[in-house]
Amino acid sequence: MSKRIDISTVQPKAVQAMMGVESYLSTTDIPVSLRELIKLRASMINKCAYCIQMHAPVALAHNETEQRLLALSAWEESPLFSETERAVLAMTDEITKISDHGLSDETYQRCLTLLGENVLAQCIMQIIAINAWNRFAVSTKMVHEA
C-alpha cells in the first residue's frame, strides 16, 4: 500500500473543524450504543477498516455484544435490534448511500415518530460526520494500528 498524505499534518485546521463536530456530537441525546452502531454500519458500507477498528472496541466497552456487532452487516435480517435501532440503521444505510435513492419519506417519517425532531437531527448529523470521517480515512488509506 503506497503512503498518502496525512491531512492532520498538511491541513490541521481541517481536522480541528471535524473535531468540533465530534465535540458537538458527544453532547447529543443519542445513546452511545446507538452512536457506535451508526458509526460501524456506515463504516461497513464505506469499507472503512480504520473506522471499524476504531469504533468496535468503543461499542464493546459500552456493553455492546459481539453477536450484535457481527449481525450489524445483516441487520435487516437480524432479530437482535430494537425498532428504534432498525429505523436508525435504515436511515444510516440510506444517507450513506444517498446517491442511490436519497433518504426515503418512509424511513424519515418512521425515525421522526420514534426519535422526535431533536434526536432525528442529531442522528442525521452523526451519519453525516461518520461518512466524512470514512472518506477522510479511505481516501488517504489510513491504517489503524492494532
C-alpha positions in Angstrom: 0.0 0.0 0.0 1.5 3.3 -1.0 1.8 6.2 1.5 -0.6 9.1 1.1 -0.7 12.5 2.7 -1.6 12.9 6.4 -4.3 15.6 6.3 -3.9 16.2 10.0 -0.3 17.3 9.3 -0.9 19.1 6.0 -4.2 20.8 7.0 -4.5 20.7 10.8 -7.3 23.3 10.8 -9.5 20.9 8.7 -9.1 18.2 11.4 -9.8 20.8 14.1 -13.1 21.7 12.3 -14.0 18.0 12.2 -13.2 17.6 15.8 -15.6 20.5 16.6 -18.4 18.4 15.0 -17.3 15.4 17.1 -17.3 17.6 20.2 -20.9 18.6 19.4 -21.9 15.0 18.8 -20.6 13.9 22.2 -23.2 16.2 23.8 -26.2 14.9 21.9 -29.1 12.8 23.3 -28.2 9.8 21.1 -27.2 6.9 23.4 -23.6 5.9 23.0 -24.5 2.4 21.9 -26.7 3.8 19.0 -24.0 6.3 18.0 -21.5 3.5 17.7 -23.9 1.3 15.7 -24.3 4.3 13.3 -20.5 4.7 13.0 -19.9 1.0 12.5 -22.7 0.5 10.0 -21.7 3.4 7.8 -18.1 2.3 8.0 -19.1 -1.1 6.9 -20.9 0.2 3.9 -18.0 2.5 3.0 -15.4 -0.2 3.6 -13.5 1.9 6.1 -11.4 -0.6 8.0 -9.8 2.2 10.0 -13.1 3.4 11.5 -14.4 -0.1 12.0 -11.3 -1.0 14.0 -11.6 2.3 15.9 -15.3 2.0 16.8 -15.8 -1.7 17.5 -13.8 -1.6 20.8 -15.7 1.5 21.8 -19.0 -0.2 21.2 -17.9 -3.3 23.2 -16.7 -1.0 26.0 -20.3 0.4 26.2 -21.8 -3.0 26.6 -22.5 -3.8 23.0 -22.3 -7.5 22.3 -20.0 -9.3 19.8 -23.1 -11.1 18.5 -24.9 -7.8 17.6 -21.7 -6.3 16.1 -21.4 -9.4 13.9 -25.1 -9.2 12.9 -24.8 -5.5 12.0 -23.8 -6.3 8.4 -27.2 -8.0 8.0 -29.3 -6.0 10.5 -32.4 -6.2 8.3 -32.4 -10.0 8.8 -31.5 -10.0 12.4 -33.9 -10.0 15.4 -31.2 -8.6 17.7 -32.1 -4.9 17.0 -34.9 -2.8 18.5 -37.5 -1.0 16.4 -35.6 2.3 17.0 -32.2 0.8 16.1 -33.7 -0.7 13.0 -35.1 2.7 11.9 -31.9 4.5 12.6 -29.9 1.8 10.8 -32.2 2.1 7.8 -31.6 5.8 7.8 -27.9 5.3 8.1 -27.9 3.0 5.1 -30.0 5.4 3.0 -28.0 8.5 3.9 -24.7 6.7 3.4 -25.8 5.5 0.0 -27.5 8.9 -0.7 -27.0 8.8 -4.4 -29.0 5.5 -4.7 -32.4 6.9 -3.7 -31.8 9.5 -1.0 -33.5 9.3 2.4 -37.0 7.9 1.8 -40.0 9.5 3.2 -41.0 6.3 4.9 -37.7 6.0 6.7 -37.6 9.7 7.6 -41.2 9.6 9.0 -40.5 6.4 11.0 -37.4 8.0 12.5 -39.2 11.2 13.2 -42.0 9.3 15.0 -39.6 7.2 17.1 -37.0 9.9 17.8 -38.6 13.3 17.7 -37.1 16.2 15.8 -34.1 16.9 18.0 -32.7 13.3 18.1 -33.6 12.8 14.5 -31.5 15.9 13.6 -28.7 14.7 15.9 -28.7 11.2 14.2 -28.6 12.8 10.8 -25.5 14.8 11.9 -23.9 11.7 13.3 -24.4 9.9 10.0 -23.0 12.8 8.0 -20.0 13.0 10.4 -19.0 9.4 10.2 -19.4 9.4 6.4 -17.0 12.4 6.3 -14.5 10.6 8.6 -14.8 7.4 6.4 -14.0 9.5 3.3 -11.1 11.1 5.2 -9.6 7.7 6.1 -10.4 5.7 2.9 -9.1 8.4 0.5 -5.8 8.7 2.4 -5.5 5.0 3.0 -5.2 5.4 6.8 -4.3 2.3 8.7 -5.4 1.7 12.2 -2.7 0.4 14.4 -3.7 -2.9 16.2 
